[in-house]
Amino acid sequence: MLHIYQIEEGDLRETGAEPSENILRKADWIDLSDATDDEKKTVESTLGITLKAFNQYEPFQISSHYSATKDQITMTGLLLICSGEKVPELIKITFVRTKGVLVTVADGSSMSTLVRECENSFSHKSSRDDVLATMLDMIVDHTDNILDKIGHDLDRINTQVFQHHATTKRRRLLLGSPRLRNRQLERVLADLGPSREMLVKLRRSVLSFRRMIAFLREQDIDKELEKKLETFERDLHSIAEAESDLSATAGFLLDGVVGYIGLLQNKVMNVLTLVGVILTPPIMVASIYGMNFKNIPELNWNYGYAFALGTMVVTSTVMYLWVRVRGL
């Protein structure tokens, strides 16, 4: 069913009555997110408005999301929703501002549910514009919560990547076990993916609301709402700066993970190269004395076996000392 709200005694309260024409005309906010098609048609006919269908084709076209007529102003924004273990998604929210009533339609979610995140957010409000302003404040708070979560996740990932807060024993364990370190870096990469996805979607959300506020400020609105929109615009600018900082941090962490993976690969290649260099002389000696020719001078020599083994040991030792001296 649709949700109808009225301002009573300085607070916004949901009306439990049937959605009659009289109730709809007295409403301060109507949420159509959970409404049926018949209920939407009733709201359209009663208020004399048009609830435009969402633009399924999703280009970055500014004009396709906003429109203004004599009777209503229609604006669409993208809100990032991150609930539990679900994949973060952008939902489209359409705001219809008309004749003392604010109407919202959300794509697949209810604004009424989202409003419950902010307690007492509608206290001491007295008009449709106050409802819109408070709803925008709620969206800012919701976005700040997402930024805080991403920031905590990146701090945790930063500690796992650089190990600067780990104990000496833990760092030695990781340095001595490339397999363990590789597994840890794989987990870090898996954790960076969702954080990066949330940041990208958050940027799109902030951009959509900044465009929406710019469009609304071009309309004929009162000075008090204009001041609130200025504050909201400053908040969005701060959020955009924070998002850019977190995106740079995520990129730096990704570069760090790739760098550590490269170092681990270099260490493995160095070990294999050193083993090959040290074992090359013994292999050469073994191949020489392993040839099946009839006239080999040392073939009947009583000390030939010991001489071959000794030559292998000496050449291996010489190569090992040469490698150590060169610092390889």
C-alpha positions as CSV (number, residue, x, y, z in Angstrom):
1,M,0.0,0.0,0.0
2,L,1.1,3.6,-0.4
3,H,2.3,5.6,2.6
4,I,0.6,9.0,3.4
5,Y,2.2,11.4,5.9
6,Q,0.8,14.5,7.6
7,I,2.5,17.1,9.8
8,E,0.9,17.0,13.2
9,E,2.1,19.0,16.3
10,G,5.5,19.6,14.7
11,D,6.1,16.0,13.7
12,L,5.5,14.0,10.6
13,R,3.2,11.0,11.2
14,E,1.9,8.3,8.9
15,T,-1.9,8.4,8.3
16,G,-3.5,5.0,8.8
17,A,-6.7,5.9,7.1
18,E,-7.8,4.8,3.7
19,P,-6.3,6.8,0.9
20,S,-9.4,8.9,0.0
21,E,-9.3,12.0,-2.0
22,N,-9.7,14.2,1.1
23,I,-6.8,12.4,2.9
24,L,-4.6,12.7,-0.2
25,R,-5.3,16.5,-0.6
26,K,-4.4,17.1,3.1
27,A,-1.2,15.1,2.9
28,D,2.3,16.7,3.2
29,W,4.2,13.7,1.8
30,I,3.0,10.7,-0.2
31,D,5.4,7.7,-0.7
32,L,4.4,5.6,-3.7
33,S,7.2,3.2,-3.5
34,D,5.1,0.2,-2.4
35,A,1.9,1.4,-4.1
36,T,0.0,-0.5,-6.8
37,D,-0.8,0.8,-10.2
38,D,-4.3,1.6,-9.2
39,E,-3.1,3.6,-6.2
40,K,-0.7,5.6,-8.4
41,K,-3.6,6.4,-10.8
42,T,-5.7,7.6,-7.8
43,V,-2.9,9.9,-6.7
44,E,-2.4,11.2,-10.2
45,S,-6.1,11.9,-10.8
46,T,-6.6,13.4,-7.3
47,L,-3.6,15.7,-7.3
48,G,-3.6,16.4,-11.1
49,I,0.0,15.3,-11.5
50,T,1.8,12.9,-13.8
51,L,4.1,10.2,-12.4
52,K,6.5,9.7,-15.3
53,A,7.9,6.2,-15.9
54,F,11.6,5.7,-15.1
55,N,14.0,6.1,-17.9
56,Q,15.2,2.5,-18.4
57,Y,17.9,3.6,-20.8
58,E,20.5,5.0,-18.4
59,P,22.7,7.6,-20.1
60,F,24.2,10.5,-18.4
61,Q,21.5,12.8,-19.8
62,I,20.7,15.6,-17.4
63,S,17.5,16.8,-19.1
64,S,15.9,13.4,-19.2
65,H,15.7,13.2,-15.4
66,Y,14.2,16.6,-14.6
67,S,11.2,18.5,-15.8
68,A,9.2,21.5,-14.6
69,T,5.6,22.5,-15.5
70,K,3.1,25.0,-14.1
71,D,1.7,22.3,-11.8
72,Q,4.6,20.2,-10.8
73,I,8.4,19.8,-10.6
74,T,9.7,16.3,-11.3
75,M,13.2,15.3,-10.4
76,T,15.0,11.9,-10.3
77,G,18.1,11.0,-8.3
78,L,20.1,7.9,-7.7
79,L,20.5,6.7,-4.1
80,L,23.0,4.1,-3.0
81,I,21.6,1.3,-0.9
82,C,23.9,-1.0,1.1
83,S,21.9,-3.4,3.3
84,G,23.6,-6.3,5.0
85,E,25.3,-8.8,2.7
86,K,23.3,-7.7,-0.3
87,V,25.1,-6.2,-3.4
88,P,25.1,-2.4,-3.2
89,E,22.7,-1.0,-5.7
90,L,21.6,2.3,-7.0
91,I,17.8,2.9,-6.8
92,K,16.1,5.6,-8.7
93,I,14.0,8.0,-6.6
94,T,11.6,10.4,-8.3
95,F,10.5,13.5,-6.3
96,V,7.3,15.3,-7.5
97,R,6.9,18.7,-5.9
98,T,3.3,20.0,-6.4
99,K,0.6,22.1,-4.7
100,G,1.7,21.7,-1.1
101,V,2.4,17.9,-1.4
102,L,5.6,16.1,-1.9
103,V,5.3,12.7,-3.8
104,T,8.2,10.2,-3.9
105,V,8.5,7.1,-6.0
106,A,11.5,4.8,-5.5
107,D,12.5,2.0,-7.8
108,G,12.3,-1.3,-5.8
109,S,12.6,0.3,-2.4
110,S,10.6,2.3,0.0
111,M,11.6,5.8,1.2
112,S,9.5,5.1,4.3
113,T,11.9,2.3,5.3
114,L,15.0,4.5,4.6
115,V,13.6,7.4,6.7
116,R,13.7,5.2,9.8
117,E,17.5,5.3,9.8
118,C,17.2,8.9,11.2
119,E,15.3,9.2,14.4
120,N,13.4,12.5,15.0
121,S,14.4,13.7,11.6
122,F,11.0,15.3,10.9
123,S,10.6,17.2,14.2
124,H,9.4,20.8,14.1
125,K,8.6,20.7,10.4
126,S,5.6,22.6,9.0
127,S,5.5,22.4,5.2
128,R,6.2,20.4,2.1
129,D,9.5,22.1,1.6
130,D,10.6,21.2,5.1
131,V,9.8,17.6,4.4
132,L,11.9,17.7,1.2
133,A,14.8,19.5,3.0
134,T,14.7,16.9,5.9
135,M,14.6,14.1,3.4
136,L,17.7,15.5,1.7
137,D,19.4,15.8,5.1
138,M,18.5,12.1,5.7
139,I,20.1,11.2,2.4
140,V,23.2,13.1,3.4
141,D,23.3,11.2,6.7
142,H,22.8,7.9,4.9
143,T,25.6,8.7,2.5
144,D,27.9,9.6,5.4
145,N,27.2,6.3,7.0
146,I,28.3,4.5,3.8
147,L,31.4,6.6,3.6
148,D,32.3,5.8,7.2
149,K,31.9,2.1,6.5
150,I,34.1,2.3,3.4
151,G,36.7,4.2,5.3
152,H,36.8,1.6,8.1
153,D,37.1,-1.2,5.5
154,L,40.0,0.6,3.7
155,D,41.8,1.1,7.1
156,R,41.5,-2.6,7.7
157,I,42.8,-3.4,4.3
158,N,45.7,-0.9,4.7
159,T,46.8,-2.7,7.8
160,Q,46.7,-6.1,6.0
161,V,48.6,-4.8,3.0
162,F,51.5,-3.0,4.8
163,Q,51.5,-4.9,8.1
164,H,52.9,-1.8,9.9
165,H,50.7,-2.5,12.9
166,A,51.5,-6.2,13.0
167,T,53.9,-7.8,15.5
168,T,57.4,-8.6,14.6
169,K,56.6,-12.3,14.8
170,R,53.7,-11.9,12.4
171,R,55.8,-10.0,9.9
172,R,58.5,-12.6,10.0
173,L,56.0,-15.3,9.5
174,L,54.6,-13.6,6.4
175,L,58.1,-12.9,5.0
176,G,59.1,-16.5,5.6
177,S,56.0,-18.0,4.0
178,P,55.3,-16.6,0.4
179,R,52.3,-19.0,0.2
180,L,50.7,-17.4,3.3
181,R,51.4,-13.9,2.1
182,N,50.0,-14.7,-1.3
183,R,46.8,-16.0,0.2
184,Q,46.5,-12.9,2.3
185,L,47.0,-10.6,-0.7
186,E,44.4,-12.5,-2.6
187,R,41.9,-11.9,0.2
188,V,42.8,-8.2,0.2
189,L,42.1,-8.0,-3.6
190,A,38.8,-9.7,-3.0
191,D,37.9,-7.1,-0.3
192,L,39.1,-4.1,-2.5
193,G,36.6,-5.0,-5.2
194,P,33.4,-4.3,-3.3
195,S,34.8,-1.1,-1.7
196,R,35.7,0.2,-5.2
197,E,32.3,-0.7,-6.5
198,M,30.6,1.2,-3.7
199,L,32.7,4.3,-4.3
200,V,31.9,4.3,-8.0
201,K,28.2,4.0,-7.3
202,L,28.4,6.6,-4.5
203,R,30.0,9.0,-7.0
204,R,27.1,8.5,-9.4
205,S,24.6,9.1,-6.6
206,V,26.2,12.3,-5.4
207,L,26.4,13.6,-9.0
208,S,22.7,12.9,-9.6
209,F,21.7,14.8,-6.5
210,R,24.0,17.7,-7.2
211,R,22.4,18.0,-10.6
212,M,19.0,17.7,-9.0
213,I,19.7,20.5,-6.5
214,A,21.1,22.7,-9.3
215,F,17.9,22.2,-11.3
216,L,15.7,22.9,-8.3
217,R,17.5,26.1,-7.5
218,E,16.7,27.4,-11.0
219,Q,13.0,27.2,-10.2
220,D,10.8,29.6,-8.3
221,I,11.4,28.6,-4.7
222,D,11.2,30.5,-1.4
223,K,14.3,31.9,0.2
224,E,14.2,29.6,3.2
225,L,14.3,26.5,0.9
226,E,17.1,28.2,-1.1
227,K,19.2,28.4,2.0
228,K,18.6,24.8,2.9
229,L,19.5,23.8,-0.6
230,E,22.8,25.8,-0.3
231,T,23.6,23.8,2.8
232,F,22.7,20.5,1.2
233,E,24.9,21.5,-1.8
234,R,27.9,22.2,0.5
235,D,27.3,18.8,2.1
236,L,27.3,17.1,-1.2
237,H,30.5,18.9,-2.2
238,S,32.2,17.6,1.1
239,I,30.9,14.1,0.4
240,A,32.3,14.3,-3.2
241,E,35.7,15.3,-1.8
242,A,35.7,12.5,0.8
243,E,34.7,10.1,-2.0
244,S,37.7,11.3,-4.1
245,D,40.0,10.8,-1.2
246,L,38.8,7.3,-0.5
247,S,39.0,6.5,-4.2
248,A,42.6,7.6,-4.2
249,T,43.3,5.5,-1.1
250,A,41.7,2.4,-2.7
251,G,43.8,3.0,-5.8
252,F,47.0,3.3,-3.7
253,L,46.1,0.1,-1.8
254,L,45.6,-1.7,-5.2
255,D,49.0,-0.5,-6.4
256,G,50.5,-1.6,-3.1
257,V,49.0,-5.1,-3.4
258,V,50.2,-5.4,-7.0
259,G,53.7,-4.2,-5.9
260,Y,53.9,-6.8,-3.1
261,I,52.8,-9.5,-5.5
262,G,55.5,-8.4,-7.9
263,L,58.1,-8.5,-5.1
264,L,57.0,-12.0,-4.2
265,Q,57.3,-13.2,-7.8
266,N,60.7,-11.6,-8.0
267,K,61.8,-13.4,-4.9
268,V,60.7,-16.7,-6.3
269,M,62.4,-16.0,-9.6
270,N,65.6,-15.0,-7.7
271,V,65.6,-18.3,-5.8
272,L,65.1,-20.4,-8.9
273,T,67.8,-18.4,-10.7
274,L,70.3,-18.9,-7.8
275,V,69.5,-22.6,-7.6
276,G,70.1,-22.9,-11.4
277,V,73.4,-21.0,-11.2
278,I,74.7,-23.0,-8.3
279,L,73.8,-26.4,-9.8
280,T,75.0,-25.6,-13.3
281,P,78.7,-26.7,-12.7
282,P,77.8,-30.0,-11.0
283,I,75.4,-30.8,-13.8
284,M,78.0,-30.1,-16.4
285,V,80.5,-32.4,-14.6
286,A,77.9,-35.1,-14.3
287,S,77.0,-34.8,-18.0
288,I,80.7,-35.1,-19.0
289,Y,81.3,-38.2,-17.0
290,G,78.0,-39.7,-17.9
291,M,78.8,-39.9,-21.6
292,N,78.8,-43.4,-23.1
293,F,82.0,-43.2,-25.2
294,K,84.5,-46.1,-25.3
295,N,87.7,-44.2,-24.9
296,I,87.2,-42.1,-21.7
297,P,90.5,-41.6,-19.9
298,E,89.0,-41.8,-16.3
299,L,86.8,-44.8,-17.2
300,N,89.1,-47.4,-15.4
301,W,90.4,-44.9,-12.8
302,N,90.0,-46.2,-9.3
303,Y,89.5,-42.7,-7.9
304,G,87.3,-41.4,-10.8
305,Y,84.0,-41.5,-8.8
306,A,85.5,-39.6,-5.9
307,F,87.2,-37.1,-8.2
308,A,83.8,-36.4,-10.0
309,L,82.0,-35.9,-6.7
310,G,84.7,-33.7,-5.4
311,T,84.7,-31.6,-8.5
312,M,80.9,-31.2,-8.2
313,V,81.2,-30.1,-4.5
314,V,84.0,-27.7,-5.2
315,T,82.4,-26.0,-8.2
316,S,79.1,-25.7,-6.3
317,T,80.8,-24.1,-3.4
318,V,82.7,-21.7,-5.6
319,M,79.5,-20.6,-7.4
320,Y,77.7,-20.2,-4.0
321,L,80.5,-18.0,-2.7
322,W,80.5,-16.0,-5.9
323,V,76.8,-15.4,-5.6
324,R,77.2,-14.3,-2.0
325,V,80.0,-11.9,-2.8
326,R,78.0,-10.3,-5.6
327,G,75.1,-9.9,-3.2
328,L,72.6,-11.8,-5.4
